[in-house]
Amino acid sequence: MGIKRCLFSVVFAAAVLGFGSAEAAMVPATDDSGGDTLEQFVRKCKAVDVLQGRSKELSGTAGFKAGLDFGQCVGYITGVLEFHAVVRGADPEAALFCLPARGISISDVIQLVTKYAEEHPEDRHKPINAHLVGILITAFPCREEPASNSDQNRSTEHL
């Protein structure tokens, strides 16, 4: 493994705390984590009812708060996806998850996170940073393709 590939792999794994599955990516919550819990994150992502394809009529302080919350949700998801794309651009074999060729929408990711939160109520109090990458790894595993020679190629489509 080249030094560049090793460095990117270590940095990416450390940054996202994911190691192969949603459950493996979980870390214990701490009072000083500084981030949103899974439950808080889902609430922010649903702040403007994007999943239902409609927007609430919000104005004033409530509208500002809903917009800010949703913006934080979108920014966090986009940051994780873009960071993963940068790492993969430097080393395609460093992919932790492989999105479909058509890509994935923010709404799709919100639906995955929401579904995970509904199915795992015991994890709702844990930080989102312990879940998002694991959810993506589970939903979009990289498939090993048959080797045409001694090297294995990975399907690594992204945004």
N, C-alpha and C positions, 0 to 999 in steps of 0.2 A: 504494500500500500504506500503510495507516494506521500510525502510530507504534507503537500497541499490538501490531498484528499483526507488524510487523517485529521488534520487541523480543522477542516470544515466539518467533518463528521462529529468531532468532539465538541466544537462550538455550537453546532446545531442541536445536538442531543442535550447539551447543558442548557441551551436557551429555551428549549421547549419541554424539557423533562419527560420526553416520550421515549419508550424503548420497545415498541413492537405491537402493543395492543392498548385498547382503552383502559383496561384494568392495570396494565403494567405502567401506564403513564400517570397513574394516580400517586399523589404524595400527600402526606398528612397535612391538614390545614393548621396554620398557626395564627395566633392572634395578631402578629405583626406582618402578615403576608402583604398587606397594602393593596391587594387587588380585590376584585369582585368575587363573590362566591358564585357557584353555578346558578343558584336561584336568582341572585341579583342580576347576573349577566342575562339570563333568559328574560327577566322582567324588562331590562333595558332594550333588548332586541325586539320586544313586543310593544314598545312604547307608542308606536304609531300604526299598529295593526297592519303592517306590511304583509304578513302571512295571509291575511284575509283579502288582500288585494284592494284594500280601502284605506283611506286616511281619515283619522278623526278630525273633526273641526275643533282645533285647539288654538287658543290665542292667549296673549298675556303670559304670565308666569308658567302656567300649565303647558302651553305650547312650546315655550322656550325649553322647559325641563324635558319634555318628551323628545324634542328635536335633539337636544344635547345627549340624552340617554341613547337614542337610536344611533346618533353619530359615533358615540363611543363603541357601541356594538359593531357597527360596520367597520370602523377603524381598526379594531382589534382583530377581527376576522381577516380583513384585507392585509394587515401587517403580517399575520402568520402565513397566509398564502403567498405573499410576495417574498418574504424571507426564505420560505421553502423553495420558491422558484429561483432565487439568487443562488442558493446553495447548490441546487440541481444544475444550474447553468455552469457553475464552476466544476462540478463533478456529478454527472448524471446518475452514477451508481450510488450517490449519497441520499437518494430519495427515500423518505420514510413512508410516503403515500403517493399514489399515482392517480391523478384526476382523469376523468374521461376526456377524450380528444375534443369534445364540444365545450369543455370547461365546466365550471360550476358557478352558480349564482350565489350571492350572499344570502338570498332567501332560502336556497337549498341547504346551506350550512346552518342557518338559524333553525330550520326544520329538524335537522339532524341533532343539534344540541338540545332543542326542546324535547324531542322524542327521548333522548338519553336521560334528560332530567325527569321526565315522567316515569320512565322505566326503572330509575335508580334514585328513589327519594332519599335513600341513606347518604347519597353523595351531594345533595343540594347545598349543604353547608360548607363544602370544600371549595377551594379556589378554582376559578375557571382555568387558570394556567396549568392546572393538573389534569385537565380534561380535553380541551379542544383538539390538540394534536392526536391524542389517543383515539378520539372519536373519528377523526379523519383517517387515521391508519386503519381502523377497523372497517370503515365504510368504503375506503378506496385502497385496498392492498395492491402492491405492485406484483404483477404476475410474472413469474419466471417463464421466459420463452425457451423452447427447445434450442439447445446450443447448435449453431451451424459449424462451429469449430470448438476449440477448448474454452473459449470465453462464453459466459452467460450474458445475455442481453436482457435488460429490463424494460418493460413498457413504462415509460415515464412521461405521459402526457400531462400538461399543466395548463394554467390560464392562457 
